[in-house]
């Protein structure tokens, strides 16, 4: 009786495609943080694990997570015991071993993609062997075999798309969820909704030459994030659970600068809510894009300060490396980590004349560094000068400033010079100001630009909305000419700025 024979499997195929280390890493990440399950499940799809024991543990994790229960090794062992499968997977010692196998939660998706690819290769290898068996059977019909291959390929593609795994749907969401549940209306980390210095889910970059107070300003925001103050430059700062400060650029000087703004009673908060990394990172962020997110996870930080960018990237002028860094930045942000970056300006470019707005091309390095940032603040002035100017070069909502800042180098604090505060200027003119009047005072130009006038109008309207000013509507022009709207202060008993 004729019978089919299966050819011997080549030595290279004696072990089906698999990666046990990746499987251990994913299971360990899911035990360490149950949130990882939601991240890797769409990638893995069905029947992805090579080792049956790992598939059993994965099913136990899914069961626990669906019921809102913990997914730590103790809970997993208890569930496996209920299923009479604990000894079959290697006993309680093996699950605890898995829990310590993950190199980082943020890498779980990448490791899951490895598992998925290996599982797909195993499925394709099995399909190939079936095709080979059919071809060697007596009376095999090539058209029938070819049709069978095409059917299997279509089924495989439909299965992959239907399961929703992998890079095609990893970050997919529907339009309604995107506009309503992704944090677009979240309160800013620093600033107000109409003037955001640092937006949630968008990195803040503070740029300037050495000695103009980048670190001084950043430290005040950090101290506010950990609860030691409420505002910086008169703008509220949202609290953080824990800040990780990457002090890569001259850590001793960073410590000396930060010490100016703290006192002995601040010790508990500094110990609990501020962690400082001193010196170089294990690798540059363009080489290891998951490192930033892994550092945050390892130290339970929801905020990272990079001081400074030149120490975190191999080179700042290479576009490809800048894009790689932005990838690291966005991966961390997607994991719920807020990012602040300190950076410097181009050395060959002198400061702009007073009143002239600097531009983003004065920021050193590839344009992709600033393109991926949410907000860019630029400090201009002379090194060591207590008076500098803050420009808001890239913004999340409305523009802040320009602000004339006064650094107190003894106490490590910064305040806004009241001489150019719109509210103070309005109070200094009892007869009121038009938008053009205020624009002239703010810019120092006798003929301010349309943009400066529009900005002054927004400032005055903001004061009206806050109850600090009233508005007398203007008169439309005609043969006798028109009259501009005029604004008057409502704030009393304040010092008048001359």
C-alpha positions in Angstrom: 0.0 0.0 0.0 1.5 3.3 -1.0 2.4 5.5 1.9 4.0 9.0 2.4 7.4 9.5 3.8 8.6 12.6 5.6 12.2 13.5 4.8 14.6 13.9 7.6 14.6 17.4 9.1 17.7 19.4 8.5 20.0 19.8 11.5 19.3 23.6 11.4 15.6 22.9 11.9 15.9 20.3 14.7 14.9 23.1 17.1 11.8 25.1 16.0 12.4 28.9 16.1 12.0 30.2 19.6 13.6 32.6 22.2 13.3 31.4 25.8 15.1 34.4 27.2 12.5 36.7 25.6 9.7 34.6 27.0 11.2 34.8 30.5 11.6 38.6 30.2 8.0 39.1 29.2 6.6 36.9 31.9 8.9 38.6 34.5 7.7 42.0 33.4 4.1 41.0 33.7 4.7 39.7 37.2 6.5 42.9 38.2 3.8 45.2 36.9 0.4 44.0 35.8 0.1 47.0 33.4 2.7 45.3 31.2 0.0 42.6 30.4 -2.2 45.1 28.6 0.9 46.3 26.6 2.1 42.8 25.5 -1.2 41.0 25.0 -2.1 42.7 21.6 1.4 41.8 20.4 1.5 38.2 21.5 -1.9 37.2 20.2 -2.6 33.5 20.7 -0.3 30.5 21.3 2.9 32.5 21.1 5.0 30.8 23.8 7.2 28.0 22.8 7.6 26.3 26.2 4.3 24.8 27.4 5.1 25.9 30.9 5.4 29.5 29.8 2.1 29.3 28.0 0.5 27.9 31.2 2.0 30.7 33.3 0.8 33.3 30.7 -2.8 31.9 30.9 -2.6 32.2 34.7 -1.5 35.9 34.4 -4.3 36.7 32.1 -6.8 35.1 34.4 -5.6 37.0 37.4 -5.4 40.3 35.5 -8.9 40.0 34.1 -10.2 39.7 37.7 -8.2 42.7 38.9 -6.0 40.6 41.1 -2.2 41.0 41.7 0.1 39.2 39.2 3.1 38.8 41.5 4.8 35.3 41.8 2.8 34.6 45.0 -0.5 35.2 43.3 0.6 33.3 40.2 1.7 30.3 42.3 -1.6 30.3 44.1 -3.6 30.3 40.8 -1.4 27.6 39.3 -1.9 25.5 42.5 -5.7 25.9 42.0 -5.2 24.5 38.4 -3.0 21.7 39.7 -0.3 23.0 37.4 2.3 24.5 39.8 4.7 21.5 39.8 4.2 21.0 36.1 5.6 24.4 35.2 8.7 24.0 37.5 7.4 24.8 41.0 7.2 28.0 43.0 11.0 28.6 42.6 10.7 28.9 38.9 8.0 31.6 38.9 10.1 33.6 41.4 13.1 33.1 39.1 11.0 34.5 36.2 10.0 37.5 38.2 13.6 38.6 38.4 14.4 37.9 34.8 13.0 41.0 33.2 15.6 43.6 32.2 13.0 46.4 32.2 9.2 46.9 31.9 9.6 49.3 29.0 11.3 46.5 27.0 8.5 44.0 27.4 6.7 45.0 24.2 10.0 44.6 22.2 10.6 41.2 23.8 7.0 40.3 23.0 7.6 41.1 19.4 10.5 38.7 19.4 8.2 36.0 20.8 5.6 36.7 18.2 8.0 36.6 15.3 9.4 33.2 16.5 5.8 31.9 16.8 5.0 33.0 13.3 8.1 31.3 12.0 7.2 28.1 13.7 3.8 28.2 12.1 5.2 28.9 8.7 7.8 26.1 9.2 5.0 23.7 10.0 3.1 24.8 6.9 6.2 24.3 4.8 6.7 20.7 6.1 3.0 20.0 5.3 3.6 21.3 1.8 6.7 19.1 1.4 4.7 16.0 2.6 2.0 16.7 0.1 4.4 17.1 -2.8 6.0 13.7 -2.1 2.7 11.8 -2.0 2.0 9.6 -5.1 -0.2 11.4 -7.7 0.3 14.8 -6.1 -1.3 17.6 -8.1 0.8 20.8 -8.3 -2.2 23.0 -8.8 -3.9 21.5 -5.7 -0.8 22.0 -3.7 -0.3 25.6 -5.0 -3.9 26.4 -4.2 -3.5 25.0 -0.7 -0.4 27.1 -0.1 -2.2 30.2 -1.2 -5.1 29.4 1.1 -2.8 29.0 4.0 -1.0 32.3 3.3 -4.3 34.1 3.1 -5.5 32.5 6.3 -2.2 33.4 8.1 -2.5 37.0 7.0 -6.1 37.2 8.1 -5.2 35.6 11.4 -2.5 38.1 12.0 -4.7 41.1 11.2 -7.6 39.7 13.1 -5.6 39.1 16.3 -4.4 42.7 16.1 -0.9 41.8 17.3 2.4 43.4 16.4 3.5 46.8 15.2 0.4 47.3 12.9 -1.8 47.9 15.9 0.4 48.3 19.0 -0.4 51.9 19.5 -3.8 52.0 17.7 -6.8 53.6 19.3 -10.1 54.9 18.0 -10.7 58.6 17.2 -13.1 59.3 20.1 -10.7 57.8 22.7 -7.8 59.7 21.1 -9.5 63.1 21.5 -11.2 62.5 24.9 -9.0 60.2 26.9 -5.4 60.8 26.0 -4.8 63.7 28.3 -5.3 66.6 25.9 -7.1 68.5 28.7 -4.7 67.6 31.5 -3.7 70.5 33.7 -0.1 71.7 32.9 2.8 70.7 35.0 4.0 74.3 35.1 1.9 77.3 34.1 -1.8 77.9 33.4 -4.1 76.3 30.8 -3.8 79.4 28.6 0.0 79.8 29.1 1.8 76.5 29.5 5.5 76.5 30.3 5.6 72.7 30.7 2.7 70.5 29.5 1.9 67.0 30.7 3.1 64.4 28.2 5.3 67.0 26.4 8.9 67.6 27.2 10.2 70.9 28.4 13.6 72.1 27.1 15.4 75.0 28.8 18.1 76.5 26.6 20.8 79.1 27.2 24.5 80.0 27.4 26.6 78.9 30.4 25.9 81.1 33.4 22.5 82.6 32.5 20.6 80.5 35.1 19.2 77.4 33.3 20.1 75.2 36.2 18.9 77.8 38.7 15.5 77.9 37.0 15.3 74.1 36.6 16.0 73.5 40.3 13.2 75.8 41.3 10.8 73.8 39.2 12.2 70.5 40.5 11.8 71.7 44.1 8.2 72.7 43.3 7.5 69.3 41.8 8.6 67.6 45.0 6.4 69.9 47.1 8.9 72.5 48.5 7.1 75.4 46.8 3.9 76.1 44.9 4.9 78.5 42.1 7.9 79.4 39.9 7.9 82.8 38.1 4.4 83.3 39.5 3.1 80.3 37.7 1.7 77.2 39.5 3.7 73.9 39.4 1.9 70.6 39.7 3.3 68.1 42.3 5.2 64.9 41.3 5.4 61.6 43.0 9.2 61.3 42.5 11.8 63.1 40.4 14.9 61.4 39.0 17.6 64.1 38.3 20.3 62.9 35.9 23.2 65.0 37.1 25.6 64.1 34.3 27.2 67.5 33.8 29.4 68.5 36.8 27.4 66.8 39.6 29.2 68.7 42.4 28.3 72.1 40.9 24.7 70.9 40.4 24.6 69.9 44.1 26.1 73.2 45.2 23.5 75.1 43.1 20.6 73.1 44.4 21.7 73.5 48.0 21.0 77.3 47.8 17.3 76.7 47.7 16.9 74.1 50.5 17.0 74.0 54.3 17.3 71.3 57.0 13.5 70.9 57.3 13.4 69.9 53.7 15.3 66.7 54.3 12.3 64.2 54.4 10.9 65.4 51.1 14.4 65.4 49.4 15.1 61.8 50.6 11.6 60.5 49.6 10.8 62.3 46.4 14.1 63.2 44.8 16.6 60.7 43.4 19.9 61.9 41.8 22.0 60.0 39.2 25.6 61.2 39.4 27.8 60.9 36.4 27.5 59.3 32.9 24.6 57.0 32.0 25.3 53.3 31.2 24.7 54.1 27.6 23.7 57.1 25.5 20.0 57.4 24.8 20.4 57.2 21.1 22.0 53.8 21.5 19.4 52.4 24.0 16.0 54.1 23.4 14.4 52.2 26.3 17.0 53.3 28.9 15.2 56.5 29.9 11.9 54.7 30.6 13.8 51.8 32.3 15.6 54.3 34.6 12.2 55.9 35.6 10.7 52.5 36.3 13.7 51.3 38.3 13.6 54.3 40.6 9.8 54.7 40.7 10.1 58.2 39.1 7.3 60.0 37.2 9.6 62.9 36.2 13.2 62.9 34.8 15.4 65.9 34.5 18.3 65.5 31.9 21.2 67.8 32.9 22.3 68.1 30.2 21.5 66.9 26.7 25.1 66.9 25.5 25.9 64.2 28.0 22.9 62.0 27.0 23.5 61.7 23.2 26.5 60.6 21.3 26.5 63.7 19.2 24.0 66.5 19.0 24.4 67.5 15.4 23.6 64.2 13.7 20.0 64.1 12.6 19.7 60.3 12.8 20.9 60.3 16.4 18.6 63.2 17.3 15.7 61.2 15.9 16.9 58.2 18.0 17.0 60.4 21.1 13.5 61.7 20.4 12.4 58.0 20.2 13.8 57.5 23.7 12.1 60.7 24.9 8.7 59.6 23.4 8.9 56.0 24.8 9.4 57.4 28.3 6.6 59.9 27.9 4.3 57.1 26.7 5.1 55.2 29.9 3.9 58.2 31.9 7.2 59.9 32.5 7.5 63.7 32.3 10.7 65.0 30.8 12.7 68.2 31.4 15.9 68.8 29.4 18.7 71.4 29.9 20.5 72.4 26.7 22.8 75.1 25.4 22.7 77.5 22.5 25.0 77.7 19.5 28.4 79.1 20.7 29.1 81.0 17.5 26.0 83.1 17.8 26.0 86.1 20.0 23.0 87.0 22.1 20.3 88.9 20.2 20.0 92.7 20.9 17.7 93.6 23.7 14.0 93.3 22.6 14.8 91.1 19.6 13.3 87.7 19.9 15.7 84.7 19.4 14.7 81.8 17.2 14.9 78.1 17.4 17.8 77.9 15.1 19.9 79.4 17.9 19.5 76.1 19.8 22.6 73.9 19.3 22.4 70.7 17.4 20.0 69.0 15.0 16.6 70.6 14.5 15.0 67.3 15.5 15.9 67.9 19.1 13.5 70.9 19.4 11.0 69.4 17.0 10.2 66.6 19.4 10.0 69.0 22.4 6.7 70.3 23.6 7.9 73.6 25.1 11.3 75.4 24.6 12.3 78.2 27.0 15.4 80.3 26.0 17.3 82.4 28.5 19.5 85.2 27.1 21.9 87.4 28.9 25.4 87.7 30.1 27.0 84.9 32.2 26.6 85.5 35.9 24.3 88.5 35.2 21.4 88.6 37.7 19.1 90.1 35.0 18.3 87.9 32.0 15.4 87.6 29.5 13.2 84.5 29.1 11.8 83.9 25.6 9.2 81.2 24.9 10.4 79.9 21.5 8.0 76.9 21.2 4.8 76.6 23.1 2.0 74.2 24.0 -0.7 77.0 24.1 -0.2 80.7 24.6 3.2 82.4 24.6 4.8 83.3 28.0 6.8 86.5 28.0 9.3 87.7 27.0 9.9 88.1 30.8 12.7 90.0 32.4 14.0 87.8 35.1 16.0 88.6 38.2 18.2 85.8 39.7 19.1 85.9 43.4 22.3 83.9 43.1 22.6 83.7 46.9 19.3 82.0 47.6 18.9 80.3 44.2 15.6 82.0 43.4 14.2 83.8 40.3 11.5 86.4 40.1 9.9 88.4 37.3 11.1 92.0 37.1 7.9 94.0 38.0 9.0 96.8 35.7 7.7 94.9 32.7 4.8 93.2 34.3 1.6 94.1 32.3 -0.5 94.5 35.5 2.2 96.8 37.1 2.5 98.8 33.9 -1.3 99.3 33.8 -1.3 100.4 37.4 1.5 102.9 36.6 -0.8 104.7 34.1 -4.0 105.9 35.8 -5.2 107.2 32.5 -5.2 103.7 31.0 -3.4 102.1 28.1 -4.3 101.0 24.6 -2.9 97.8 23.2 -0.4 99.8 21.2 0.7 101.7 24.3 1.4 98.5 26.2 3.2 96.9 23.2 5.5 100.0 23.1 6.3 99.7 26.8 6.9 96.0 26.6 9.1 96.0 23.5 10.8 99.4 23.8 10.0 100.1 20.2 8.2 103.2 19.1 6.5 101.3 16.3 5.7 97.9 17.6 4.9 95.1 15.2 1.4 93.7 14.6 2.4 90.6 16.5 3.6 92.6 19.5 0.3 94.6 19.5 -1.8 91.5 19.3 0.2 89.9 22.2 -0.4 93.1 24.3 -4.1 92.8 23.5 -4.2 89.2 24.8 -2.4 90.3 28.0 -4.9 93.1 28.6 -7.8 90.8 27.9 -6.4 88.3 30.3 -6.2 91.0 33.0 -9.9 91.9 32.3 -10.9 88.3 32.6 -9.0 88.0 35.9 -10.8 91.1 37.3 -7.6 93.1 37.4 -8.6 95.5 34.6 -11.6 97.1 32.9 -12.0 97.9 29.2 -13.5 101.0 27.7 -14.6 100.0 24.2 -13.2 102.1 21.3 -15.1 104.1 18.7 -15.0 103.0 15.1 -13.3 105.3 12.6 -15.0 107.7 10.3 -14.5 111.2 8.9 -13.5 112.3 12.4 -11.3 109.3 13.0 -11.6 106.5 15.6 -10.6 105.9 19.1 -8.8 102.7 20.3 -10.1 100.7 23.2 -8.5 101.7 26.5 -7.8 99.5 29.5 -7.7 100.7 33.2 -6.4 98.9 36.3 -8.7 97.8 39.0 -5.9 96.9 41.4 -5.5 99.3 44.3 -2.9 99.9 47.0 -0.1 98.4 44.9 3.3 99.9 44.4 3.3 101.9 41.2 6.2 101.3 38.8 7.6 104.5 37.3 
